[in-house]
């Protein structure tokens, strides 16, 4: 086992439930933990349904609790087998309680939370319900959602700055709730040394929330040795542009927006001088623009709030559209203080 220096108490935390998509999320989390040299914490959760708990006497409830825990133990054993060749420290945990509540508690001591977008229950089966709303909106650390459409092409690109980690070779099946096939585990993992040249993309809107997310995206791009791409969505000119301080009516205003993005690039480069940064204003609704970006980015990053656009509607139609249709890993960065945003105005006009 390699020496993994201390980060937060739990490092990269991934929720698993025994589904194939759960293992995809575990794989992404393992690559991230190895890249950042942090502890990998694999968590599963079980709880007695409220209706059952209220209708059973103590003896039956205890028996049902034991059977549920036995199922959770099988999930953890499966995860251990899947990650058997992972070279770093892994902590496996079984918790009793509501999945969203369990992960939100872990967010207090984690560097990042990672979950899949589908599963057969537990963390992942509810992801597009209460968990999807609770984690991005209330987690104290960034939340990464690994989508159902996460492909072998993406998996093979998950390498680290220090070399490859085990990568499973089986193609994911596009079946929500599918139990992880034995072959996915039995085939084992093999090193793939493909460097992912795709960019890390950040959706920006000029808010402090968006700037904190952009800083997180810059760190991810720097660690991965790739380009950071800043994208600002520009809705149709007839729309109400709540998230832009002035209504865009002509080419000059659009150029001013691009100028502000260039200022943002200079600011980020002051903190990440070796990072290559691109910036682009793209015509289109925020959901459409961001979903399209997930198709070509190795990671897409946005904040939990903002002026509108990407972050301001995260818990409304924008978030639901992105969560349902993203085709690559999506990181949501929560509200948080970052002293680096204080010098943003020194680099030119802001949105």
Secondary structure as GFF3:
##gff-version 3
##sequence-region A 1 351
A	DSSP	beta_strand	11	15	.	.	.	ID=ss1
A	DSSP	alpha_helix	20	36	.	.	.	ID=ss2
A	DSSP	beta_strand	40	46	.	.	.	ID=ss3
A	DSSP	alpha_helix	50	55	.	.	.	ID=ss4
A	DSSP	alpha_helix	58	82	.	.	.	ID=ss5
A	DSSP	beta_strand	90	96	.	.	.	ID=ss6
A	DSSP	alpha_helix	99	106	.	.	.	ID=ss7
A	DSSP	beta_strand	110	116	.	.	.	ID=ss8
A	DSSP	alpha_helix	122	125	.	.	.	ID=ss9
A	DSSP	pi_helix	127	131	.	.	.	ID=ss10
A	DSSP	alpha_helix	132	138	.	.	.	ID=ss11
A	DSSP	beta_strand	142	146	.	.	.	ID=ss12
A	DSSP	alpha_helix	152	156	.	.	.	ID=ss13
A	DSSP	beta_strand	166	168	.	.	.	ID=ss14
A	DSSP	alpha_helix	182	186	.	.	.	ID=ss15
A	DSSP	beta_strand	189	191	.	.	.	ID=ss16
A	DSSP	beta_strand	200	203	.	.	.	ID=ss17
A	DSSP	alpha_helix	208	224	.	.	.	ID=ss18
A	DSSP	beta_strand	228	234	.	.	.	ID=ss19
A	DSSP	alpha_helix	251	271	.	.	.	ID=ss20
A	DSSP	beta_strand	277	283	.	.	.	ID=ss21
A	DSSP	alpha_helix	286	294	.	.	.	ID=ss22
A	DSSP	beta_strand	299	303	.	.	.	ID=ss23
A	DSSP	alpha_helix	309	312	.	.	.	ID=ss24
A	DSSP	alpha_helix	317	325	.	.	.	ID=ss25
A	DSSP	beta_strand	330	333	.	.	.	ID=ss26
A	DSSP	three_ten_helix	339	347	.	.	.	ID=ss27
###
